[in-house]
C-alpha cells in the first residue's frame, strides 16, 4: 500500500502533463492536418516560412501557389501554415 502511495505523485504528474502539454498539442496537430487536407484552389494561405500566396493548383502531396503575376512556386501541403480570410 505504501508503494502505491509513493507512485501517486508520479501518476498525478503524468496526468497533469497529459492535460497541459500532450492533449493540446495533439489537438493542434489534428486541426492543422484537417486544414491542409481541405485546401481548395483560390484559398489565400501563408506557408510555415511566411510566404503569402494564393493556391493555384493542388496535387496529392503538393500545392502550387501564385505569389505574383506569372510567378508560381510549388510547396508540399505540409508547408502550408494557415489560411488567410482576406
Backbone bond lengths (Angstrom), bond angles and torsions (degrees), N, CA, C in turn:
res aa  C-N    CA-C-N  psi(-1)  N-CA   C-N-CA  omega(-1)  CA-C   N-CA-C  phi
1 X - - - 1.457 - - 1.527 111.05 -
2 X 1.347 115.79 -37.03 1.461 119.20 179.67 1.526 110.97 -67.35
3 X 1.338 116.94 -34.79 1.458 120.19 177.88 1.524 110.62 -64.65
4 X 1.311 116.08 -38.04 1.461 120.37 178.36 1.523 110.56 -65.01
5 X 1.321 117.20 -41.79 1.463 120.65 177.09 1.522 111.16 -67.35
6 X 1.320 117.80 -30.39 1.457 121.31 176.94 1.523 111.99 -69.93
7 X 1.330 117.28 -29.92 1.463 121.55 178.68 1.534 112.76 -83.69
8 X 1.311 117.77 -15.09 1.468 121.69 -177.21 1.526 112.62 -56.98
9 X 1.354 120.31 -46.57 1.475 118.58 178.89 1.533 113.10 -62.31
10 X 1.323 117.16 -36.37 1.461 120.15 179.13 1.525 110.20 -67.20
11 X 1.316 116.73 -43.59 1.463 120.35 177.44 1.519 111.08 -63.96
12 X 1.317 116.84 -39.71 1.467 121.20 178.24 1.524 110.51 -63.55
13 X 1.338 117.33 -40.46 1.466 120.07 178.06 1.532 110.66 -65.85
14 X 1.327 117.58 -39.70 1.462 120.29 178.57 1.528 110.84 -62.89
15 X 1.314 116.56 -43.99 1.470 120.41 179.07 1.524 110.35 -63.49
16 X 1.328 117.09 -41.75 1.471 120.78 178.57 1.526 110.42 -63.88
17 X 1.328 117.36 -43.49 1.466 120.54 178.60 1.523 110.32 -61.67
18 X 1.306 117.16 -39.21 1.456 121.36 179.08 1.527 110.84 -58.98
19 X 1.328 117.10 -48.13 1.460 120.82 -176.94 1.525 112.73 -76.45
20 X 1.318 117.94 -26.71 1.463 120.18 -176.92 1.524 112.14 -89.68
21 X 1.331 117.61 -39.10 1.465 120.14 -173.51 1.527 114.61 -112.65
22 X 1.290 117.84 -54.80 1.464 121.49 -169.10 1.523 112.16 -71.83
23 X 1.300 117.82 -47.76 1.466 121.41 -176.43 1.532 112.44 -62.30
24 X 1.347 119.62 -48.68 1.477 118.39 177.84 1.526 113.36 -63.71
25 X 1.329 117.16 -35.00 1.466 119.72 179.31 1.524 110.53 -65.90
26 X 1.322 117.57 -41.76 1.468 120.54 177.32 1.520 110.83 -63.67
27 X 1.323 116.95 -38.72 1.465 120.77 -179.98 1.529 110.58 -65.07
28 X 1.348 117.56 -43.78 1.465 121.04 177.70 1.527 110.76 -63.36
29 X 1.324 116.97 -40.75 1.458 121.08 179.32 1.527 110.79 -63.19
30 X 1.315 117.56 -41.52 1.467 121.62 178.75 1.529 110.66 -65.47
31 X 1.339 117.45 -41.08 1.466 120.86 178.79 1.528 110.60 -63.61
32 X 1.334 117.09 -40.63 1.460 121.02 179.00 1.522 110.61 -64.97
33 X 1.326 117.52 -43.39 1.461 120.47 177.99 1.521 111.44 -62.37
34 X 1.323 117.50 -40.18 1.468 120.61 177.86 1.524 110.54 -63.96
35 X 1.339 117.15 -42.97 1.458 121.22 179.56 1.526 109.89 -61.76
36 X 1.332 117.03 -44.87 1.460 120.78 -177.86 1.523 112.10 -67.89
37 X 1.305 118.11 -31.43 1.468 119.61 179.25 1.527 111.92 -80.76
38 X 1.332 118.60 -17.22 1.462 121.96 -179.17 1.527 112.68 -103.38
39 X 1.328 117.94 18.53 1.462 120.55 178.33 1.520 110.05 -65.47
40 X 1.344 115.46 145.31 1.457 120.49 179.90 1.519 109.23 -132.65
41 X 1.306 115.32 155.77 1.468 120.91 177.24 1.534 108.65 -61.19
42 X 1.327 116.09 134.22 1.454 121.10 -179.87 1.520 113.91 97.80
43 X 1.335 118.32 -13.07 1.464 120.82 176.97 1.524 109.70 -66.49
44 X 1.315 115.82 137.75 1.462 121.04 173.28 1.520 107.18 -90.89
45 X 1.332 115.74 127.22 1.459 120.55 -173.42 1.525 110.99 -132.53
46 X 1.321 114.14 165.33 1.457 122.70 171.84 1.522 106.62 -125.48
47 X 1.322 116.46 129.92 1.459 120.19 179.37 1.525 109.54 -78.76
48 X 1.330 116.16 169.48 1.462 119.49 178.93 1.529 110.93 -68.27
49 X 1.327 117.22 -16.16 1.462 121.65 175.58 1.517 113.27 -88.94
50 X 1.346 117.42 -5.34 1.454 121.42 176.93 1.517 115.10 97.26
51 X 1.320 118.68 6.72 1.452 122.21 179.66 1.528 109.89 -80.33
52 X 1.339 116.43 128.84 1.462 121.79 178.79 1.521 108.68 -95.89
53 X 1.324 116.26 139.06 1.455 119.67 178.46 1.507 111.95 -168.46
54 X 1.320 114.60 176.10 1.464 121.82 178.39 1.519 108.25 -117.02
55 X 1.325 116.88 136.54 1.461 120.72 -178.01 1.525 109.30 -68.53
56 X 1.333 115.13 122.71 1.455 121.45 -179.99 1.522 110.71 -97.51
57 X 1.332 116.81 -41.17 1.462 120.52 177.02 1.522 109.22 -152.07
58 X 1.340 114.70 157.81 1.455 121.33 -176.92 1.521 108.82 -129.79
59 X 1.325 115.32 132.06 1.459 121.60 173.70 1.530 107.09 -115.10
60 X 1.324 116.75 -172.83 1.463 120.34 -178.66 1.527 112.05 -58.26
61 X 1.321 116.96 -54.13 1.464 120.30 -175.64 1.520 113.06 -116.98
62 X 1.324 117.13 1.36 1.461 120.45 -176.00 1.528 111.14 -129.64
63 X 1.328 114.28 157.34 1.457 122.53 178.63 1.522 107.44 -133.62
64 X 1.318 117.29 133.89 1.461 121.18 175.24 1.521 108.24 -100.46
65 X 1.336 115.34 123.94 1.462 121.21 -179.64 1.515 110.57 -105.45
66 X 1.322 115.32 139.26 1.457 121.37 172.73 1.529 105.31 -95.29
67 X 1.339 116.05 115.20 1.464 118.82 -177.15 1.526 112.04 -105.72
68 X 1.332 118.04 -15.00 1.465 123.57 175.39 1.525 106.60 -162.63
69 X 1.327 116.32 175.48 1.465 119.57 177.23 1.523 109.33 -60.18
70 X 1.310 116.85 127.65 1.463 123.91 179.10 1.528 113.87 60.27
71 X 1.328 118.13 22.48 1.467 121.78 176.80 1.525 108.02 -125.84
72 X 1.321 114.44 115.21 1.459 120.28 179.64 1.521 108.54 -128.88
73 X 1.328 115.89 139.08 1.457 121.03 178.58 1.522 108.73 -129.12
74 X 1.321 115.35 149.70 1.460 121.01 -176.53 1.530 109.40 -107.02
75 X 1.332 116.95 131.70 1.456 123.71 179.49 1.523 109.59 -129.74
76 X 1.324 116.32 155.11 1.458 120.56 167.73 1.518 108.18 -67.35
77 X 1.310 117.04 150.34 1.467 120.52 176.50 1.530 111.44 -56.73
78 X 1.332 115.45 -35.22 1.458 120.19 -177.73 1.520 112.54 -66.93
79 X 1.329 117.89 -14.40 1.457 121.39 179.18 1.533 112.55 -82.22
80 X 1.326 117.14 -9.41 1.463 120.57 178.32 1.517 108.37 -79.43
81 X 1.327 115.86 119.12 1.456 120.69 -176.89 1.513 114.03 -87.73
82 X 1.339 116.15 -41.25 1.465 118.71 -179.79 1.523 110.23 -163.57
83 X 1.324 113.86 162.04 1.466 121.70 176.25 1.522 107.03 -99.56
84 X 1.349 115.43 135.92 1.464 121.47 179.85 1.524 108.02 -101.27
85 X 1.301 117.81 137.55 1.463 121.81 -176.75 1.520 113.95 -94.96
86 X 1.332 118.71 23.55 1.471 120.64 -178.69 1.485 110.48 -74.72
